[in-house]
Amino acid sequence: MRMTVLRVLRWIVPFLLALALISGCNLLKVEPDDSDSQNPPLVYKNNPDFIKGSVIVDSFINRIWNGGTFEPLQTLKNNGLDWVRVGVTTQSFTELAGDVSTWPAVGYPEENDGFSDYGKYWSSREVAGQILKEASTVGCKLDVFLFLSYREAYAFFQNTPDAWSTFSDTDLAAQIKTSARETAQYFHQKLGFTIEVYEIGNEIDFGILNRVAGKEITVPDGVDMVNQRGWLEDNIWSLEVPFLKAAIEGIDSYYADEKIIAPKI
């Protein structure tokens, strides 16, 4: 019986393949039906509306301070990368004011130095600026997202810079506006290029600037903050609005015609 089945399959499989070729049907290519609105075909290489980009930082740090040789930007660009997205903290360091060729001699700070798990230079204004400069050189469009923190900020980890920690909400918004403007000014005046898109905050669904659900802001028993959008809107997102607006106003005050994307809240 088993041999009979195998003999039948030996004839059926080639027959089906031939039928597919004759009919123009592509049975060998996994691609959703165009008519299926829930699962559109994953066609992106030739789609001008599909943004192809990457966040760059760690490979740069490794190359400048650790002797790394990996430089992904040109390879990524050659393979269709259009955008480079770079995060920037509120930190700026005078020792990095010189040409990037002098940075190795400065030395890289220890990780877990009180500033960042990755060292205080990580995503500082100068480091972010140099990455953006290299990305611009290979022809990529530039996207900057402001951490609004002295270190990496993500999800439930959203630290206010120490120097801002005692500010009232009004004073904090004013400081954010000033910092955002200075960052935009640095990238344009110092480095001479325009950022295509600014994003305010990073992963701020559950809070920002030491105003985080489950930490500084108590989540009542029985509230599913992940799935109860109304609770987030009333207790988290509403608190973020003045700070997001302040950052947008700061950037817009320098680039009146800059395209700004704020978080969708």
Sine and cosine of phi, psi and omega as CSV:
sin_phi,cos_phi,sin_psi,cos_psi,sin_omega,cos_omega
0.00,0.00,-0.71,0.71,-0.03,-1.00
-0.89,0.46,-0.67,0.74,-0.01,-1.00
-0.91,0.42,-0.59,0.81,0.02,-1.00
-0.90,0.44,-0.68,0.73,0.02,-1.00
-0.88,0.47,-0.70,0.72,-0.01,-1.00
-0.88,0.47,-0.65,0.76,0.02,-1.00
-0.89,0.45,-0.66,0.76,0.02,-1.00
-0.89,0.45,-0.69,0.72,0.00,-1.00
-0.89,0.45,-0.57,0.82,0.01,-1.00
-0.87,0.50,-0.51,0.86,0.01,-1.00
-1.00,-0.02,-0.59,0.81,-0.09,-1.00
-0.94,0.34,-0.70,0.72,-0.07,-1.00
-0.87,0.49,-0.77,0.64,0.05,-1.00
-0.87,0.49,-0.57,0.82,0.02,-1.00
-0.89,0.46,-0.70,0.71,0.00,-1.00
-0.91,0.42,-0.65,0.76,0.03,-1.00
-0.89,0.46,-0.68,0.73,0.02,-1.00
-0.90,0.43,-0.65,0.76,0.02,-1.00
-0.89,0.46,-0.63,0.77,0.01,-1.00
-0.90,0.44,-0.67,0.74,0.00,-1.00
-0.92,0.40,-0.66,0.75,-0.02,-1.00
-0.91,0.42,-0.65,0.76,-0.07,-1.00
-0.99,0.14,-0.16,0.99,-0.01,-1.00
0.99,0.14,0.15,0.99,0.01,-1.00
-0.99,0.12,0.67,-0.74,-0.01,-1.00
-0.97,-0.23,1.00,0.03,-0.03,-1.00
-0.98,0.19,-0.31,0.95,-0.10,-0.99
-1.00,-0.04,-0.10,1.00,-0.03,-1.00
-0.95,-0.32,0.87,-0.49,-0.02,-1.00
-0.98,0.17,0.96,-0.27,-0.03,-1.00
-0.51,-0.86,0.82,-0.57,-0.01,-1.00
-0.87,0.50,0.42,-0.91,0.03,-1.00
-0.90,0.43,0.73,-0.69,0.01,-1.00
-0.84,0.54,-0.48,0.88,-0.08,-1.00
-0.98,0.17,-0.14,0.99,-0.04,-1.00
-1.00,0.04,0.98,-0.18,-0.06,-1.00
-0.93,0.37,-0.39,0.92,0.00,-1.00
-0.98,0.21,-0.45,0.90,-0.02,-1.00
-0.73,-0.68,0.97,0.25,-0.02,-1.00
-0.92,0.39,0.42,-0.91,-0.01,-1.00
-0.88,0.48,0.60,-0.80,-0.03,-1.00
-0.99,0.10,0.89,0.45,0.01,-1.00
-0.98,-0.19,0.91,-0.41,-0.07,-1.00
-0.70,-0.71,-0.42,0.91,-0.12,-0.99
-0.87,0.49,-0.58,0.81,-0.02,-1.00
-0.95,-0.32,0.26,0.96,-0.01,-1.00
-0.99,-0.14,0.93,-0.36,-0.06,-1.00
-0.91,0.41,-0.30,0.95,-0.01,-1.00
-1.00,0.06,-0.13,0.99,-0.02,-1.00
-1.00,-0.03,0.89,-0.45,-0.03,-1.00
-0.99,0.12,0.82,-0.57,0.02,-1.00
-0.92,-0.39,0.91,-0.42,-0.07,-1.00
-0.47,-0.88,0.02,-1.00,-0.04,-1.00
-0.46,-0.89,0.52,-0.86,0.14,-0.99
-1.00,0.01,0.80,-0.60,-0.03,-1.00
-0.89,-0.46,0.76,-0.65,0.19,-0.98
-0.26,-0.97,-0.81,0.59,-0.15,-0.99
-0.91,0.42,-0.62,0.79,0.02,-1.00
-0.90,0.43,-0.55,0.83,0.04,-1.00
-0.92,0.38,-0.74,0.67,0.02,-1.00
-0.84,0.55,-0.71,0.70,-0.03,-1.00
-0.90,0.43,-0.60,0.80,-0.01,-1.00
-0.95,0.33,-0.67,0.74,-0.08,-1.00
-0.97,0.26,-0.67,0.74,-0.14,-0.99
-0.94,-0.33,-0.28,0.96,-0.06,-1.00
-0.89,-0.46,0.18,0.98,0.05,-1.00
0.97,0.24,0.28,0.96,0.00,-1.00
-0.93,0.37,0.44,-0.90,-0.02,-1.00
-0.90,-0.43,-0.04,1.00,-0.05,-1.00
-0.97,0.23,0.88,-0.47,0.04,-1.00
-0.81,-0.58,1.00,-0.07,-0.15,-0.99
-0.98,0.21,-0.30,0.95,-0.20,-0.98
-0.86,0.52,-0.77,0.64,-0.06,-1.00
-0.91,0.42,-0.63,0.78,0.03,-1.00
-0.90,0.44,-0.70,0.72,0.02,-1.00
-0.89,0.45,-0.68,0.73,0.02,-1.00
-0.89,0.47,-0.67,0.74,0.00,-1.00
-0.90,0.44,-0.37,0.93,-0.03,-1.00
-0.96,-0.28,0.40,0.92,0.17,-0.99
0.98,-0.19,0.12,0.99,0.03,-1.00
-0.93,0.36,0.79,-0.61,-0.02,-1.00
-0.97,-0.25,-0.53,0.85,-0.14,-0.99
-0.81,-0.59,0.52,-0.86,0.21,-0.98
-0.84,-0.55,0.77,-0.64,-0.05,-1.00
-0.93,-0.36,0.80,-0.60,-0.09,-1.00
-0.75,-0.66,0.75,-0.66,0.08,-1.00
-1.00,0.03,0.50,-0.87,0.02,-1.00
-0.67,-0.74,0.74,-0.68,0.04,-1.00
-1.00,0.07,-0.08,-1.00,0.05,-1.00
-1.00,0.06,0.03,1.00,-0.08,-1.00
-0.99,0.11,0.60,-0.80,0.11,-0.99
-0.60,-0.80,0.65,-0.76,-0.13,-0.99
-0.77,-0.64,0.82,-0.58,-0.03,-1.00
-0.90,0.45,-0.48,0.88,-0.01,-1.00
-0.93,0.36,-0.20,0.98,0.06,-1.00
-0.97,-0.25,0.26,0.97,-0.04,-1.00
-0.96,0.28,-0.38,0.92,-0.02,-1.00
-0.98,0.19,-0.03,-1.00,0.02,-1.00
-0.87,0.50,0.51,-0.86,-0.05,-1.00
-0.87,0.50,-0.41,0.91,0.01,-1.00
-0.91,0.42,-0.34,0.94,0.00,-1.00
-1.00,0.00,-0.16,0.99,-0.10,-0.99
-0.92,0.40,-0.62,0.79,0.01,-1.00
-0.84,0.54,-0.58,0.81,0.00,-1.00
-0.93,0.36,-0.41,0.91,0.03,-1.00
-0.93,0.37,-0.54,0.84,-0.03,-1.00
1.00,0.06,0.47,-0.88,-0.02,-1.00
-0.98,-0.21,0.74,-0.67,-0.03,-1.00
-0.91,0.42,0.40,-0.92,0.02,-1.00
-0.89,0.46,0.56,-0.83,0.13,-0.99
-0.94,0.34,0.35,-0.94,-0.06,-1.00
0.82,0.57,0.68,0.74,-0.07,-1.00
-1.00,0.00,0.22,0.98,-0.05,-1.00
1.00,-0.07,-0.30,0.95,0.06,-1.00
-1.00,-0.10,-0.77,0.64,-0.11,-0.99
-0.45,-0.90,0.45,-0.90,0.11,-0.99
-0.91,0.42,-0.30,0.95,-0.08,-1.00
-0.94,-0.33,0.13,0.99,-0.08,-1.00
0.99,-0.11,0.53,-0.85,-0.18,-0.98
-0.93,0.37,-0.37,0.93,0.00,-1.00
-0.98,0.22,-0.31,0.95,-0.07,-1.00
-0.83,0.55,0.86,-0.51,0.03,-1.00
0.87,0.50,0.35,0.94,0.13,-0.99
-0.90,0.43,0.18,-0.98,-0.06,-1.00
-0.86,0.52,-0.66,0.75,-0.04,-1.00
-0.94,0.35,-0.69,0.73,0.01,-1.00
-0.91,0.42,-0.72,0.70,0.04,-1.00
-0.86,0.51,-0.67,0.75,-0.01,-1.00
-0.89,0.46,-0.65,0.76,0.00,-1.00
-0.93,0.37,-0.62,0.79,0.06,-1.00
-0.89,0.45,-0.69,0.72,0.03,-1.00
-0.89,0.46,-0.61,0.79,0.02,-1.00
-0.89,0.46,-0.70,0.71,0.01,-1.00
-0.91,0.42,-0.62,0.78,0.02,-1.00
-0.91,0.41,-0.64,0.77,0.03,-1.00
-0.90,0.43,-0.59,0.80,-0.02,-1.00
-0.89,0.46,-0.59,0.80,0.00,-1.00
-1.00,0.04,0.01,1.00,0.11,-0.99
0.99,-0.14,0.29,0.96,0.01,-1.00
-1.00,0.06,0.48,-0.88,0.16,-0.99
-0.99,0.16,0.44,-0.90,-0.19,-0.98
-0.90,-0.43,0.73,-0.68,0.00,-1.00
-0.78,-0.63,0.83,-0.55,0.00,-1.00
-0.91,-0.42,0.72,-0.69,0.15,-0.99
-0.88,-0.48,0.74,-0.67,-0.04,-1.00
-1.00,0.03,0.85,-0.52,0.05,-1.00
-0.93,0.36,-0.42,0.91,-0.11,-0.99
0.82,0.57,0.61,0.80,-0.01,-1.00
-0.44,-0.90,0.35,-0.94,0.03,-1.00
-0.98,0.20,-0.07,1.00,-0.03,-1.00
-0.54,-0.84,-0.09,-1.00,0.04,-1.00
-0.86,0.52,0.63,-0.78,0.01,-1.00
-0.73,-0.69,0.75,-0.66,-0.03,-1.00
-0.31,-0.95,0.53,-0.85,0.09,-1.00
0.69,0.73,-0.89,-0.46,-0.07,-1.00
-1.00,0.03,0.13,0.99,-0.04,-1.00
-0.92,-0.39,1.00,0.00,-0.11,-0.99
-0.72,-0.70,1.00,0.09,-0.10,-0.99
-1.00,0.00,0.75,-0.66,0.13,-0.99
-0.97,0.26,0.67,-0.74,0.10,-0.99
-0.81,0.59,0.64,-0.77,-0.06,-1.00
-0.82,0.58,-0.65,0.76,-0.04,-1.00
-0.91,0.41,-0.28,0.96,-0.01,-1.00
-0.97,-0.24,-0.07,1.00,-0.22,-0.98
-0.91,0.40,-0.42,0.91,-0.03,-1.00
-0.99,-0.13,0.03,1.00,-0.05,-1.00
-0.95,0.32,0.54,-0.84,0.20,-0.98
-0.94,0.34,0.23,-0.97,0.01,-1.00
-0.85,0.52,-0.62,0.79,0.00,-1.00
-0.92,0.40,-0.72,0.69,0.01,-1.00
-0.92,0.39,-0.58,0.81,0.02,-1.00
-0.91,0.42,-0.68,0.74,0.04,-1.00
-0.88,0.48,-0.64,0.77,0.02,-1.00
-0.90,0.43,-0.64,0.77,0.01,-1.00
-0.93,0.37,-0.63,0.78,0.05,-1.00
-0.89,0.46,-0.67,0.74,0.02,-1.00
-0.87,0.50,-0.70,0.71,0.00,-1.00
-0.90,0.43,-0.71,0.70,-0.02,-1.00
-0.89,0.45,-0.68,0.74,0.00,-1.00
-0.90,0.43,-0.66,0.75,0.02,-1.00
-0.90,0.44,-0.70,0.72,-0.01,-1.00
-0.89,0.46,-0.60,0.80,0.03,-1.00
-0.91,0.40,-0.73,0.68,0.03,-1.00
-0.88,0.48,-0.66,0.75,0.01,-1.00
-0.90,0.44,-0.65,0.76,0.01,-1.00
-0.88,0.48,-0.75,0.66,-0.04,-1.00
-0.90,0.44,-0.60,0.80,-0.06,-1.00
-0.99,0.12,-0.77,0.64,-0.08,-1.00
-0.98,0.22,-0.72,0.70,-0.06,-1.00
-0.96,0.27,-0.68,0.73,-0.12,-0.99
-0.97,-0.22,-0.31,0.95,0.16,-0.99
0.98,0.18,0.44,0.90,0.08,-1.00
-0.68,-0.73,0.27,-0.96,-0.06,-1.00
-0.96,-0.27,0.71,-0.70,0.09,-1.00
-0.99,0.15,0.76,-0.65,-0.02,-1.00
-0.95,0.30,-0.64,0.77,-0.08,-1.00
-0.64,-0.77,0.68,-0.73,0.17,-0.98
-0.92,-0.38,0.67,-0.74,0.14,-0.99
-0.89,-0.46,0.62,-0.79,-0.05,-1.00
-0.96,-0.28,0.88,-0.47,-0.01,-1.00
1.00,0.09,0.23,-0.97,0.03,-1.00
-0.63,-0.77,0.88,-0.47,0.00,-1.00
0.81,0.59,0.81,0.59,-0.12,-0.99
-0.99,-0.15,0.43,0.90,0.01,-1.00
-0.85,0.53,-0.58,0.81,-0.12,-0.99
-0.93,-0.36,0.18,0.98,0.08,-1.00
0.54,-0.84,0.10,-0.99,-0.05,-1.00
-0.37,-0.93,0.53,-0.85,0.18,-0.98
0.77,0.63,0.81,0.59,0.00,-1.00
0.87,0.49,0.48,0.88,0.11,-0.99
-0.79,-0.61,0.97,0.22,-0.20,-0.98
-0.86,-0.51,0.71,-0.70,0.02,-1.00
-0.88,0.47,0.72,-0.69,0.01,-1.00
1.00,0.07,-0.10,0.99,0.04,-1.00
-0.85,-0.53,-1.00,-0.05,0.02,-1.00
-0.95,0.31,-0.45,0.89,0.00,-1.00
-0.94,-0.35,0.88,-0.48,-0.06,-1.00
-0.95,0.31,0.70,-0.71,0.09,-1.00
-0.99,-0.17,0.89,-0.46,-0.04,-1.00
-0.86,0.50,0.49,-0.87,0.08,-1.00
-0.85,0.52,0.67,-0.74,0.03,-1.00
1.00,0.00,-0.14,0.99,0.01,-1.00
-1.00,-0.02,0.83,-0.56,0.09,-1.00
-0.99,-0.11,1.00,-0.01,-0.15,-0.99
-0.92,0.39,-0.38,0.93,0.01,-1.00
-0.95,0.32,-0.61,0.79,-0.10,-1.00
-0.96,-0.30,-0.21,0.98,0.03,-1.00
-0.99,-0.14,1.00,0.08,-0.08,-1.00
-0.86,0.52,-0.57,0.82,-0.02,-1.00
-0.86,0.51,-0.61,0.79,0.01,-1.00
-0.92,0.39,-0.66,0.75,0.04,-1.00
-0.90,0.44,-0.66,0.75,0.00,-1.00
-0.87,0.49,-0.68,0.73,-0.09,-1.00
-0.98,0.20,-0.55,0.83,-0.18,-0.98
-0.93,-0.36,-0.31,0.95,-0.02,-1.00
-0.86,-0.51,-0.86,0.52,-0.11,-0.99
-0.90,0.44,-0.58,0.81,0.02,-1.00
-0.90,0.44,-0.52,0.85,0.04,-1.00
-0.96,0.29,-0.47,0.88,-0.05,-1.00
-0.98,0.22,-0.45,0.89,-0.14,-0.99
-0.80,0.61,-0.77,0.64,-0.03,-1.00
-0.87,0.49,-0.56,0.83,-0.02,-1.00
-0.97,0.26,-0.63,0.78,0.05,-1.00
-0.91,0.42,-0.68,0.73,0.03,-1.00
-0.89,0.46,-0.62,0.78,-0.01,-1.00
-0.89,0.46,-0.68,0.73,0.01,-1.00
-0.91,0.42,-0.67,0.74,0.03,-1.00
-0.88,0.47,-0.69,0.72,0.01,-1.00
-0.89,0.45,-0.60,0.80,0.01,-1.00
-0.90,0.44,-0.72,0.69,0.02,-1.00
-0.93,0.37,-0.69,0.72,-0.05,-1.00
-0.92,0.39,-0.45,0.89,0.03,-1.00
-0.93,0.37,-0.39,0.92,0.05,-1.00
-0.99,-0.11,-0.68,0.74,0.05,-1.00
-0.92,-0.38,1.00,0.02,-0.03,-1.00
-0.87,0.49,-0.47,0.88,-0.03,-1.00
-0.96,-0.28,0.24,0.97,0.01,-1.00
-0.95,0.30,0.64,-0.77,0.04,-1.00
-0.99,0.11,0.88,-0.48,-0.08,-1.00
-0.89,-0.47,0.75,-0.66,0.08,-1.00
-0.92,-0.40,0.91,-0.42,0.08,-1.00
-1.00,-0.03,0.39,-0.92,0.04,-1.00
-0.83,0.56,0.56,-0.83,-0.02,-1.00
-0.98,0.17,1.00,0.01,-0.01,-1.00
-0.83,-0.55,0.00,0.00,0.00,0.00
